[in-house]
Amino acid sequence: MSEAEARIPMFEIKDVIVEYGGEEITLCMQCGVCVATCPWKRVGSEFTIREMLYMGRMGFEGYESDDVLFACTTCKHCAVRCPRGIDIFNVVRVMRSMICESGAMPKNLKAVVGSISSQGNPWAQDKSKREIWAKDAAVPAFTEDTEYLLYVCCTSAFDSRSQKIAKSIAELLQKAGVSFGVLSAEEKCCGESIRKIGAEEAFTALAEHNINLFNSKGVKKIITTSPHCHYTFKNEYPAFGGEYEVYHYTEIINQLVKDGKLSFTNPVDQKVIYHEPCYLGRHARLFDAPRELMSAVPELKVVEFDNNKEDSLCCGGGGSRIWMETEAHMRFSDEKVEEAAAKEVNYVVTACPYCVVMFEDSVKTKNKDEVLAVKDLSEILKESL
C-alpha cells in the first residue's frame, strides 16, 4: 500500500455495494470513456473519474483532498457515454455518503449542511425570509383548490438577483391564468445538493418534512424554478412516499404557448447564446422546450455553443461545487464566457439559478461585464410579454 493510500479511509467493498446501494460500481471495466468525456479534462485537471471508481471498487474512499472525491459536478457527461450504462454520479454520491458519516467532508460543505439543518436552506439565511419574494410579487398562497404548487428553489427565494427569476416565472404563470400558489413559509430546501454532498441523514429529514407538508396540503402537481429541484422531486422523493407530477417551468410555459394561452409580442432585439443546464438537459432530457420558447420571441437571435445539448459543458456548480473554491483557470463557466464573448452575443441565457450564479461570477472575473450579461430564460420571456 502506498503512503497516499494509507491516509485514505478504507471500507469493505460490500459497504459500498450492500449498505449504500452502489451495486453499479462492480460493473466498471476501467475502459476510460468517462475520463475522456469528463469536463475536468477540458480544463487540464488531474482529476479522473475512472480513478474514483477504481478506488471505490477497491474499498478506498478517495478523500486525499477536497478536490478528489468532491470534484465531481454530477453533470452526467460520463454516464451518458458509459458503455456499461453506469450512473457514475450516483456511485460518487454513495462514496461521499460514507465519508460524511465519518465527518470528513470539506469545510465549506460542513457549513452548508449546518445551515440546512438549522435554517432549512444552504445559504445561511433566516428561514423566516423565505416568503418575502412572494409577498413582494403578490403571489397567491397554495390552497386545496390550487392546481400547481410553484416550488421556488432556495437560491431564488433568498438571493436578490435570483429572486428576479422567481418573479418572472410567477408573472408568466399569472399572465396565462394558471392556477398556482406557493408554500414558501413552510417549505424547506428540496435537498438535492445536500444529497450530492453525501449527507444522507440530513437529506432524509428534508424529504420527509417536505413530503409531509405537500401531502397535508393536497399537492399533486409541482412546477419548479430549478432543474435541481425538478430532479429531486421527480427521481428521489418517490422512494420516500412523495409521488407528484413534476414539471420544470420551461415545460409548462412552452405548453401554454402551444395551447395559445400565452404569447410573446414585444420584440427582444438581442443576440443570445443558450447554456444547457446539466440537470435540465442530460439529466431530464428537456432539450427542446427552452429552444422552442426562445424561437417564440420576436427578433431574438439565438446561437449555440460549439458543444451543446448532450455534449454541453457544465457550468461547474452542480454536485455541491457551487459552494467550493475552484482555481481560476479551472472554471468551466469561464471557458464558456470566453466562447460567448467570441461569438459576440449580448446575453448568455440559461434556465437554472445555479448556472446564473456561476456565469455572473465568470462574466465579472473575465472582465466581460460591459459587453455580456447573464439572463434566465424567464427574464427574456417576461420582457417579451
Helices and strands as residue ranges (DSSP letters): H 3-6, H 13-14, I 15-19, G 23-27, H 33-37, H 39-42, H 49-58, H 66-69, G 79-81, H 88-101, H 107-119, G 127-131, H 132-136, E 148-151, H 154-158, H 160-175, E 180-181, H 192-197, H 200-217, E 221-224, H 227-235, G 237-240, E 245-248, H 249-258, E 271-274, H 288-295, E 301-304, G 309-311, G 321-323, G 328-330, H 332-342, E 347-350, H 353-365, E 373-376, H 377-383
